[in-house]
Amino acid sequence: MTLRFDDVQVGDAIPPYTSLPITRTQLVRYAGASGDFNPLHHDETFARAIGLETVIAHGMFIMGIAGEAVTAWIDNKCLRRFSAHFLGMTQPVDLHDVEKTQARATITVTGKVVAKYEENGEKRIRCEIVAHDGQGSRKLTGFFVAALP
Amino acid sequence: MADKSKLGFEFPPYSIRVEQNKIAEFAAAVAQKDDTDSIRDIYRDVEAARAAGFENIPVPPTFPTSFVFWTGGGLMGTVDGVGADVSKLLHSEEDYEFFAPICAGDVLTRKMKVVDMYDRGRKERKGWFVQVTVLETEVTNQRGELVMRARTTFLERE
């Protein structure tokens, strides 16, 4: 069902979206899909050499998850702008200790409509979003603009 | 540290063809799927994409960043181009403006330039000084239409 401009009000929440716990395998898959082979995201020895405990997720992987959250609610075709400011690093789940580490690796994206307006002959909405992990640590804040029918 | 004389530097233009399988692979990665059969239908089925108003299978919103990674020497081509040290870099912001759909089969040209470079923080406070670099990438399609613009901000720690 296509979301319509008249169906949306300022202050409305966008449907929350929660990821699966991010694994190292998913980081490798994202690296291969995106071409971002910064070793920081898959090579434990490199991560330690620069002072981190372990590898961290690509900021763009977290933004990609946020993109999933956004386009689960509005059609991909409606998106006019999508912007993110990266805050915290995200460590993947440790498979030998899932219970203690899955919360840090699970991303929830929430957001709300902050403006409705006309621009370039289109009816547009602006929404602010935030992504945080299962421990409440913020990973990114951002916004998107969508043109709705 | 990044070389401030690179402010205004324009990287050479690079072209890339948008491949359908690469779209599916990316869609699976961000949706955390183990295969491309279970991704959203607009990313794997041309008919579904057409029904959604696209000429062909579209790309997910953050897919265009991969154009920079797959051309022009990839990550290191960009990092070396501004004289930065990859082990000290953090991606700080990404901002996309979308002007027209990008679909499988499109042949895109990306033009990237260094639009801002500045220091933030104070050198005497260790850990509080970073150098900020902002890159702007404009992407045009085979018809010469500007389809998107991205601004990428990264920080280089001292």
Interface residues (C-beta under 8 A of the other chain):
Chain A: S19 L20 I22 Q26 R29 Y30 G32 A33 S34 G35 D36 F37 N38 F46 A49 I50 H58 G59 M60 F61 M63 G64 I65 G67 E68 V70 T71 D75 N76 K77 L79 R80 R81 F82 S83 A84 H85 F86
Chain B: K22 E25 F26 A28 A29 V30 A31 Q32 R40 I42 A52 G53 F54 P58 P60 P61 T62 F63 T65 S66 F69 W70 G74 L75 V86 S87 K88 L89 L90 H91 S92 E93 E94 D95 Y96 E97 F98 P101
